[in-house]
Amino acid sequence: VLALGLAACTSSPQSVPTGTVTGRFVAIGGLTAVPRPLSGAVTANSTSGHSFTVEVGKSGNFLLSLPAGLYRVTGHTPMVTVNGVEPTCGAWEPQVRVRAGKETRGVQVVCPLK
């Protein structure tokens, strides 16, 4: 099952060129080095201050349709807590570039486990 998110920020009646980001939300570490899928939410925050969130099912797969630009991609899940608080999990890449009409594939949002 692939979670699909369509996010748009409207500041004018003109359509904004979008691209897609696909990936997985996973936990890495603990007793095994094999990434395990997580459910929860993945958020893309643009450098211009806009935020787009998609719910992620138990497969961990997600898809975001976003305006072209640079994003910081993070995740939250009730499946991972530190001292009773959900930590912010992050993508390996510090910024993800979205290009109009293109797909950015293989983005991993990772919650490291000890």
N, C-alpha and C positions, 0 to 999 in steps of 0.2 A: 504494500500500500504506500503510495506516495502522497505526502501532504502537499497541498497546492496552496500557495498564497499569491494573491493578486493585490499588490499595494500600489497606490498612486497618491500623489500629493498634487492637488490642483491649486494653482495660483493664477491661472488664466484659462480661458475657454479653449485654447489651442491644445492639441494632444501632445504629450511629452513622450519622446522616443524612449523605449524601454528595452531591456535585455533580461535574461534569466540567469539565476544562480541555482545550481543543483548541488546537493551534497548529502552528507550523513551527520547526524548528531550521535556521538559515541562516548563511551567511557573506556579509558585505557589505564591499565595498571591493576593493582590488587593482586590476586592470586594467579592471574593469567595475563599474558601480553597480548592476547587476541582482543581487538576492539569489540565492544558489546554495544548494540544499538540502544539508544535512550529515547523515551517519549518526553514531551515537554513543549517548549517554545523556543524558536530561533528568531533573533532580532537582527536586522541590518540597520545600522546607524550611519547616515551619510555625513560627509564632511561639511555639508551645508546645514546640518542640524535636524534633518528629518529622520523619523524612525518608522520601520516597517517590520511587523511581526507575523509569523505564521506558526500555527500549532503543528506539532510533529507527533505522528503516531508511533506505535511500538516498533515499527521497522527502522525508525531513525532517519528515514529518507525525507528530504524536504526540497521544495522548489519555491523560489521567490521570483516574482516578476517585478523589476525595479527600474526606475528612471536611470539612465546612464550616469555614471559617476563612480566615486570611490566610497567604500563602505567598510566599517568595522562590524564583523559578524560575531555574535555571541549567543549563548544558549542558557536556559534555566530548566531544571527538572526537579520534581519532588523525589526522584529516585536517588539523588545524591545530595547529602547534607553534611555540613561541617558545623559541629556544635549547634545542631538544630536549625541551621540557616542554609538555604540553597545558595551555593557559590555561583559566580558568573563564570561560565565555561567559554573558552574562546577558540577561534579558528587558528590553524597553524600560521596562516598568512596574516601579517599585521593589518593589511588592507586588501580588500577584494575589489578589483576593477570590473565594472559592468559597462559593456559596450552596447550601444543601440543595435537591436536586431541580432545579437549574438548570445550564445549560451556560455556561461562560465561554469565548468563542470568540476566535480571532485572536491568541493570545499568540505573539509572536515571540521566540525565544531566538536572540541574535545573537552571532556571533564576528566582530569587526571585523578586517579585513585591511588592511595598509599597502601 
